[in-house]
């Protein structure tokens, strides 16, 4: 092992461990999806059923099984917990970063560590590496598949095309037909851009299609045989229906993914913008075939390919009637490839090259700005605003010093070579501050975990749990942390047996009316989420 390889290995191991695994369980599962997916995996494991997803004892056919299988394996090894539920995403993110590194090392050597760490430190990748969801599983499958396709495109070796088909099959198992559909879109747009549409036909390789079917279709056939409603619910409702109609109230304006993509690329947003402008401008200027095998043409084609990879998913989901931030995660790894290619081209032009003043200042402002909300995270969560006085002055002073240091470094002759180093410093400081200073407040206000623990401590014996007028995020969280079906008064499901009830604060009069004269005792108040919890006696038998 060479010194450079050893250094790269240590950097990748250290940053992946910190960015993806550190603090994995410091904040409980948040939102509606995290606890819901985690609970589905738990129930499948308890039933020893690897085919049919189940939630609350009922079939739940909204998503394919890849994440559930990964979480089931994590539960089987480490036990059921919130950090085990997030472990698959952290491992997937690590595999994604390694795939970027080895691809660049093989096909664009010299800046492979830059591309890998840029990808790892993008806000979208770091954030979803800490989420119990399908999005990271789809992103890694899509990324490795697309890297395999371009490796085949450049070398002609069928083994890379087999990698493409195999990982598109995993993408199909991660989140459905969106994986091969997006891949087809990127390939067609790229082939049209370089005027080599015959490449699309060459991609349709019969052994690869058989490989895709062998990996992807057995589960689909098995779940359809067991659950005849699967095709209607999963394909028609949760895929075609989500795209063409706002079935689940996730409507957003057409331009929604422009700011979301910019945020997902933080802190590299401005440099990625510069990196994508270069191949697009070059393509527009030429407007002629770029094939031919010359080195500069290969560089142009790679930039165009990565640009198509970044743009097509964003454009596709912008048309969708249902929009959620995680949908565009498969596009984000293309930014690492684009920026690594940008650095490689510019550094080859001159061994020492400063960054343009305007770009350096914008990048420094964005990278250092992360420090301000990170240091003040507890205030933002509790007070929903930035504080005044000394805390704000300290945060601004730290950010100013970091900003000045980044900008002055980038405008020096070695600026581009130092880009990765000076950008990762504020990123590490910011993430560390969020986990150190804000994890307790985040847990208290966004997760059901502390409430579930508080209720459990008060029980003398385990009781059923019901809710009334509670956010679904809290409902699914309580279901996971207590591992029991949660009754919902809003649906007319008032248990006849003795039970506990979680309801909005100061709603005791309404609850007394709903339980119809049964004994009702106030047990406590959870101030962070503005809810009370009660004991309700069993209904009398006449």
Buried (B, 14 or more C-beta within 10 A) or exposed (E): EEEEEEEBEEBBEEBBEBBBBBBBBBBBBBBBBBBBBBBBBBBBBEEEBBBBBBBBEEBBBBBBBBBBBBBBBBBEEEEBBBBBBBBBBBBBBBBBBBBBBEBBBEBBEEBBBBBBBBBBBBBBBBBBBBBBBBBBBBBBBBBBBBBBBBBBBBEEEEEBBBBBBBBBBBBBBBBBBBBBBBBBBBBBBBBEBBEBEEBBEEBEBEEBEEBBBEBBEEBBEBBBEEBEEBBEBBBEBBBEBBBEEBEBEBEBEEEBBEEBBBBBBBBBBBBBBBBBEBBBEBBEEEEEEBBEEEEEBBBBBBBBBBBBBBBBBBBBBBEBBBBBBBBBBBBBBBBBBBBBBBBBBBBEEEEEBBBEEEBBBBBBBBBBBBBBBBBBBBBBBBEEEBBEEEBBEEBBEBBEEBBEBBBEBBBBEEBBBBBBEBBBBBBBBBBBBBBEBBBBBBBBBBBBBBBBEBBEEEEEEEBBBBBBBBBEBBBBBBBBBBEBBBBBBEEEEBBEEBBBBBBBEEBEEBBBEBBEEBEBEEBBEBEBBEBBBBBBBEBEEE
